[in-house]
């Protein structure tokens, strides 16, 4: 149903809990897209529900406005993301946003994309203008972005609380899609889940989770950062946070602690600082996120994939070439005086392995010591994980890519294919806000066309458009390669071989 009698064109659709009213952008039926924002899929996780598993939203009467983003779990700007991800105050933080070209068209059966935002599992927001689904809607794809509990509220160990509460939020949001997306023109049997950074880790976690297999049908992981926090470390951090706020590690006790105080304790308990900060980050990984709880997650994600979980689902995964180079870029003048062997040795790479790594990365060596250290951090945290994940899948349908487009922006990210730089190309939103500070001026629309088309290819046809991964030369797609370089890399991820 569409109301075209007022300046704002409204669209309506039904859900199992009530009817919602969204708004059109552009002309209905002529390339326009309707947005339904802030639809609750669960009750507000406050009071008695603060550290509980998510509870489905209650029905409402009449038509509920879905014209503005709902509250976000992110509070304020933690300053950890290069993507504009605004915080929205409020208690009802478990929402979905639906972007569709066919609201109310229950027979449209369009493929569906569900996006899970990143932010290290403690930050981020589904309200980013970059995540607007209008470009996917243009290509006949219904798009959903979801919110979930972050940080300690979502993932912290509590003695008598359900584990992995943020993961349970993902599951309930995906169940909402199964139950309701047909009313927005979507096909629940053609759902692709995708995300970047922690969101990429989230979709890989779901791919390896037996309890999630019925909720989606293909996966795209951009720079996926899985946590797989070991049980003992998960509990130790939980007890540390509780001790810092001076209460017992129980739901009742922690529920009395103001949200901002718990966030501050969480930051201190998970801080990685000091002269060995990089080594600790590489060795320990993320300290807060999906954990091995013996319930939803009984083993690390790669082990589950190697055991065949999710083997029937197409997977595309990759990383940018210089994910975390900006972490060390500001120290370039200092690092150039430290011998490369010593620099990499202090970061955990020693002996013959170091020699092999430097020999395989001569192109980066020419860009300076900071570039080499940035590439090493990237390879340890992201690029080697791409290869391990692809190998674990065996013969399952898997496609691998590299994102090589380098920012031309002066400053810390200059000349690097940094973390998040692929996202506006993937969403084909180069006309959105805050693009230039990441990409530099005049980012190439042709690259957005190629990247977005590959995403649509997976979502619509279960094929992004290049040879599936086999580990052999010629099966790694390269996006944004320098002029004259092949689009399919003959060497693939060979440069990380010494780290595997």
C-alpha positions in Angstrom: 0.0 0.0 0.0 1.3 3.5 -0.9 0.0 6.9 0.0 0.9 9.5 -2.6 -1.4 12.3 -1.4 1.2 14.2 0.7 4.7 15.7 0.1 6.2 12.6 1.8 5.2 9.4 0.1 4.5 6.7 2.6 4.6 2.9 2.2 3.1 0.3 4.5 3.8 -3.3 5.1 2.7 -6.0 7.6 4.8 -7.8 10.1 3.8 -10.5 12.6 3.7 -7.9 15.3 1.8 -5.2 13.5 1.7 -2.9 10.5 4.5 -0.4 9.8 4.8 2.8 7.8 7.9 3.6 5.9 8.8 6.3 3.4 9.6 6.3 -0.3 12.8 7.7 -1.8 12.2 8.4 -5.5 9.2 7.4 -7.4 7.4 4.1 -6.6 7.8 1.6 -9.4 10.3 3.8 -11.3 13.6 2.9 -9.5 12.4 4.2 -6.2 13.1 2.6 -2.8 11.1 2.4 0.4 12.9 2.6 3.8 11.4 1.1 6.9 13.6 2.1 9.9 13.8 1.1 13.5 11.4 -1.9 13.4 11.9 -3.7 16.8 12.6 -7.4 16.5 13.0 -7.8 20.2 11.9 -6.1 23.4 14.2 -3.5 24.8 17.1 -5.3 26.6 16.8 -3.3 29.8 15.7 -4.0 33.4 15.1 -7.7 33.9 16.0 -8.3 30.2 19.4 -6.5 30.2 21.5 -9.6 30.3 18.9 -12.0 29.1 18.5 -13.7 25.8 16.5 -11.5 23.4 12.7 -11.7 23.7 10.6 -11.2 20.5 8.9 -7.8 20.3 5.3 -7.5 21.5 2.5 -6.7 19.0 1.2 -3.2 18.6 -2.1 -1.8 17.4 -2.6 0.4 14.4 0.2 1.4 12.1 3.6 2.0 13.6 5.9 4.7 12.1 9.1 3.3 10.8 10.5 6.7 9.6 13.6 7.1 11.7 16.4 4.9 12.9 15.8 3.2 16.2 18.1 3.4 19.2 21.6 1.9 18.8 23.6 -0.1 21.2 26.6 2.1 20.5 26.7 5.1 22.9 28.5 8.2 21.7 31.4 8.0 19.2 34.1 5.6 20.4 36.3 6.7 17.6 37.3 3.3 16.3 35.6 3.2 12.9 36.4 4.9 9.6 32.7 4.5 8.6 30.1 7.1 9.6 28.1 5.1 12.1 25.9 7.5 14.2 24.7 6.6 17.7 21.0 7.0 18.5 20.0 7.3 22.1 17.2 5.2 23.6 16.5 1.8 25.2 14.9 -0.1 22.4 18.2 -1.0 20.7 17.2 -4.3 18.9 15.9 -3.2 15.6 15.9 -4.0 11.9 15.9 -1.5 9.0 14.4 -2.7 5.7 15.1 -1.1 2.3 12.9 -2.5 -0.5 11.7 -1.6 -4.0 8.5 -3.7 -3.5 6.9 -3.1 -0.1 3.7 -5.2 0.4 4.4 -7.2 -2.7 4.2 -10.6 -1.1 4.6 -12.4 -4.4 7.7 -10.5 -5.5 10.1 -13.1 -4.0 13.2 -10.9 -4.4 16.6 -12.0 -3.1 17.5 -10.6 0.3 20.7 -9.1 1.8 21.1 -8.9 5.6 24.0 -6.7 6.7 25.7 -7.0 10.1 27.9 -4.0 11.0 31.4 -4.1 12.3 33.1 -2.2 15.1 35.2 -4.8 17.0 32.0 -6.2 18.7 32.0 -3.1 21.0 31.2 -0.3 18.6 29.4 0.4 15.3 25.8 1.1 14.2 23.3 -0.1 11.6 22.3 3.6 11.0 25.2 4.4 8.7 24.2 6.3 5.5 26.7 3.9 3.7 24.5 1.0 4.6 21.4 2.4 2.9 20.1 -0.3 0.6 19.0 1.9 -2.3 21.7 0.6 -4.7 20.9 -3.0 -3.9 17.2 -2.2 -4.3 17.9 -0.7 -7.7 19.3 -4.2 -8.6 16.2 -6.0 -7.3 17.6 -6.9 -3.8 15.7 -6.3 -0.6 18.2 -5.1 2.0 18.0 -5.4 5.8 20.5 -4.0 8.4 20.3 -5.2 12.0 21.4 -4.1 15.4 22.8 -6.2 18.3 24.1 -5.7 21.8 27.7 -4.7 21.9 30.6 -5.0 24.3 30.1 -6.5 27.7 26.3 -6.4 27.5 26.4 -8.5 24.3 29.4 -10.8 24.9 30.7 -10.6 28.4 30.8 -13.6 30.7 28.3 -13.5 33.6 27.9 -16.3 36.0 24.1 -16.8 35.6 23.4 -15.1 32.3 22.9 -16.7 28.8 26.2 -16.7 26.8 26.8 -14.9 23.6 23.9 -12.6 23.9 24.9 -10.6 20.9 25.0 -13.8 18.8 21.5 -14.6 20.0 20.5 -11.1 18.9 21.7 -12.0 15.4 19.8 -15.2 15.4 16.5 -13.6 16.4 17.0 -10.8 13.9 17.5 -13.4 11.1 14.5 -15.3 12.3 12.5 -12.0 12.0 13.7 -11.9 8.4 12.4 -15.4 7.8 9.1 -14.6 9.3 8.4 -11.2 7.8 10.5 -10.4 4.7 8.0 -11.7 2.2 5.7 -8.8 3.2 8.5 -6.4 2.1 8.9 -8.2 -1.3 11.7 -10.5 -0.2 12.2 -14.3 -0.5 13.1 -15.9 2.8 14.6 -18.9 0.9 17.2 -16.5 -0.8 18.9 -14.7 2.1 22.6 -13.7 1.9 24.3 -12.5 5.1 27.2 -10.1 4.8 29.3 -7.9 7.0 32.6 -6.2 7.4 35.3 -6.5 10.1 33.5 -7.7 13.2 30.4 -8.0 10.9 32.5 -10.2 8.6 33.5 -12.2 11.6 29.8 -12.4 12.6 28.7 -13.9 9.3 31.6 -16.4 9.4 30.6 -17.3 13.0 27.0 -17.9 11.8 28.2 -20.0 8.8 30.0 -22.3 11.2 27.1 -22.5 13.7 24.8 -25.5 13.3 21.9 -23.6 15.0 22.0 -20.9 12.3 22.0 -23.0 9.1 18.3 -22.6 8.3 18.4 -18.8 8.5 20.5 -17.9 5.4 21.7 -19.4 2.1 25.0 -17.6 1.2 27.6 -15.5 2.8 30.0 -12.6 2.0 32.6 -11.7 4.6 34.5 -8.5 4.1 37.7 -8.4 6.2 36.2 -10.9 8.6 37.5 -10.8 12.2 36.3 -13.7 14.1 36.7 -13.7 17.9 36.3 -17.3 19.0 37.3 -16.2 22.5 38.4 -19.2 24.5 36.3 -20.2 27.5 38.9 -19.5 30.2 39.7 -16.1 28.8 36.1 -15.2 28.3 35.4 -15.9 32.0 38.6 -14.2 33.2 37.6 -10.9 31.4 34.1 -11.2 32.7 35.4 -11.5 36.3 37.8 -8.6 35.7 35.0 -6.3 34.5 32.9 -7.2 37.5 35.8 -6.6 39.9 36.5 -3.2 38.4 32.9 -2.1 39.1 33.0 -3.7 42.6 30.2 -6.2 42.2 29.7 -9.9 41.9 29.7 -11.6 38.5 25.9 -12.1 38.5 23.0 -10.6 36.5 21.4 -9.1 39.6 24.6 -7.4 40.7 25.7 -6.2 37.3 22.3 -4.9 36.5 22.8 -2.2 39.2 25.8 -0.8 37.5 25.1 2.2 35.2 25.8 1.5 31.5 28.5 4.1 31.2 30.4 2.8 34.2 30.3 -0.7 32.8 31.6 0.5 29.4 34.5 2.2 31.1 35.4 -1.0 33.0 35.1 -3.0 29.8 37.5 -0.6 28.0 40.1 -1.0 30.8 39.8 -4.8 31.0 40.3 -5.2 27.2 42.9 -2.5 26.7 46.0 -3.4 24.7 48.8 -0.9 25.4 52.5 -0.7 26.1 55.6 -1.5 24.1 54.4 -5.0 23.2 50.9 -3.9 22.3 51.1 -5.1 18.7 52.5 -8.5 19.6 49.8 -8.9 22.3 47.1 -8.0 19.8 48.4 -10.4 17.2 48.8 -13.3 19.7 45.7 -12.8 21.8 43.3 -11.6 19.1 40.0 -9.9 20.0 39.2 -10.1 23.8 35.5 -9.5 23.6 33.2 -11.1 21.0 31.6 -14.5 20.2 33.1 -17.0 22.7 33.4 -20.8 22.8 30.5 -21.3 25.2 29.9 -25.1 24.7 26.3 -24.2 23.7 26.0 -22.1 20.5 29.7 -22.3 19.8 31.4 -25.6 20.7 34.6 -25.0 18.8 36.4 -22.3 16.8 34.8 -21.2 13.5 37.5 -22.7 11.2 37.2 -26.0 13.0 33.5 -26.0 12.4 33.9 -25.2 8.7 36.6 -27.9 8.4 34.0 -30.4 9.9 31.6 -29.5 7.1 29.2 -27.1 8.8 27.9 -24.6 6.2 29.5 -26.5 3.3 26.3 -26.2 1.2 26.4 -22.4 1.3 28.3 -20.3 -1.2 30.9 -18.1 0.6 32.9 -15.1 -0.7 35.6 -13.7 1.5 38.6 -11.4 1.2 40.5 -8.6 2.8 42.1 -5.3 1.9 45.8 -5.3 1.3 46.7 -3.0 4.1 43.9 -3.4 6.7 45.6 -1.9 9.7 48.5 0.0 8.1 47.1 3.2 9.6 47.9 1.8 13.1 51.6 2.4 12.5 51.6 5.0 9.7 52.0 7.8 12.1 55.3 6.3 13.3 56.9 6.0 9.9 59.8 8.5 10.6 60.7 6.6 13.8 60.3 3.1 12.3 62.6 3.7 9.3 65.6 3.7 11.7 64.8 0.3 13.1 66.2 -2.7 11.1 63.4 -4.6 9.5 64.6 -7.9 11.0 64.4 -6.4 14.5 61.1 -4.7 13.8 59.4 -7.9 12.6 61.2 -10.0 15.3 59.7 -7.8 18.1 56.3 -8.4 16.5 56.7 -12.2 16.6 58.2 -13.0 13.2 61.7 -14.6 13.5 64.3 -16.7 11.8 63.7 -18.3 8.4 60.1 -17.4 8.5 61.0 -13.7 8.6 63.3 -14.1 5.6 60.7 -15.9 3.6 58.1 -13.2 4.5 60.4 -10.3 3.4 61.3 -12.1 0.2 57.6 -12.5 -0.7 56.8 -8.9 0.1 59.4 -6.9 -1.8 56.8 -4.6 -3.3 55.9 -3.5 0.2 59.5 -3.3 1.4 60.0 -0.6 -1.2 57.3 1.5 0.5 59.1 1.7 3.8 59.3 0.0 7.2 55.9 1.3 8.4 54.3 -0.2 5.3 56.0 -3.6 6.0 54.9 -3.6 9.6 51.4 -2.6 8.6 51.3 -5.4 6.0 52.5 -7.9 8.6 49.7 -6.9 11.0 47.2 -7.2 8.2 48.5 -10.6 7.1 48.5 -12.0 10.7 45.0 -10.7 11.5 43.2 -10.9 8.2 44.9 -12.1 5.0 46.2 -15.4 6.5 42.7 -16.0 8.0 41.2 -15.7 4.5 43.4 -18.5 3.3 42.8 -20.7 6.4 39.1 -20.3 6.1 39.1 -21.1 2.4 41.2 -24.1 2.9 39.0 -25.3 5.8 36.0 -25.3 3.4 37.6 -27.9 1.2 35.4 -28.4 -1.9 32.6 -26.2 -0.6 31.7 -23.3 -3.0 34.1 -20.6 -2.0 35.4 -17.5 -3.8 38.4 -15.4 -2.6 39.4 -11.8 -3.4 41.9 -9.1 -2.5 41.0 -5.4 -2.3 44.0 -3.5 -3.6 42.6 0.0 -4.2 44.8 2.5 -2.3 43.6 5.7 -0.8 45.0 8.9 -2.4 44.1 10.9 0.7 47.1 12.8 2.2 47.9 11.6 5.8 47.9 8.4 7.7 46.1 6.3 5.1 47.8 7.7 2.0 48.9 5.0 -0.4 47.3 2.1 1.4 44.3 -0.2 0.8 43.2 0.3 4.4 40.5 -1.2 6.6 36.9 -0.1 5.5 38.0 1.3 2.1 36.1 -1.4 0.3 32.7 -0.7 2.0 31.5 2.3 -0.1 32.4 0.5 -3.3 30.6 -2.6 -2.2 27.5 -0.6 -1.4 28.0 1.6 -4.5 27.5 4.7 -2.4 30.4 6.9 -3.6 28.0 9.9 -3.5 27.4 9.4 0.3 29.0 11.4 3.1 32.5 11.1 4.5 33.8 9.1 1.5 36.8 11.4 0.5 38.5 11.3 4.0 38.9 7.5 3.5 39.4 7.1 -0.3 40.8 10.4 -1.3 39.1 12.6 -4.0 37.4 11.2 -7.0 37.2 7.5 -6.1 36.6 5.5 -9.3 32.9 4.7 -10.0 34.1 1.9 -12.3 35.5 0.1 -9.3 32.2 0.5 -7.4 30.4 -0.9 -10.5 32.6 -3.9 -10.5 32.6 -4.5 -6.7 28.8 -4.0 -6.3 28.1 -6.2 -9.4 30.1 -9.0 -7.7 28.0 -8.7 -4.6 24.8 -8.7 -6.6 26.1 -11.8 -8.5 26.4 -13.7 -5.2 23.1 -12.6 -3.8 21.1 -13.2 -7.0 22.9 -16.0 -8.8 25.1 -17.6 -6.1 28.2 -16.7 -8.2 30.2 -13.4 -7.8 31.7 -13.8 -11.3 35.3 -15.2 -11.1 36.7 -18.8 -10.7 36.0 -20.5 -7.4 38.9 -20.9 -5.0 41.1 -23.9 -5.5 44.3 -22.7 -3.9 45.8 -22.7 -7.4 47.0 -19.6 -9.2 44.3 -17.7 -11.0 41.5 -18.1 -8.4 41.9 -14.9 -6.4 40.0 -11.9 -7.8 41.7 -8.5 -7.3 39.6 -5.4 -7.0 41.3 -2.0 -7.6 44.6 -3.4 -8.9 46.9 -0.8 -10.5 46.4 -0.2 -14.2 47.9 -3.0 -16.3 47.7 -5.6 -13.6 45.4 -8.7 -14.0 42.0 -8.7 -12.4 42.6 -12.3 -11.3 45.8 -12.5 -9.4 48.2 -15.3 -10.6 49.8 -15.4 -7.2 46.8 -15.1 -5.0 47.7 -14.9 -1.3 51.1 -16.5 -1.8 52.8 -13.7 0.1 51.2 -15.0 3.4 52.3 -18.6 2.8 55.1 -18.3 5.4 52.6 -17.4 8.1 50.3 -20.3 7.6 
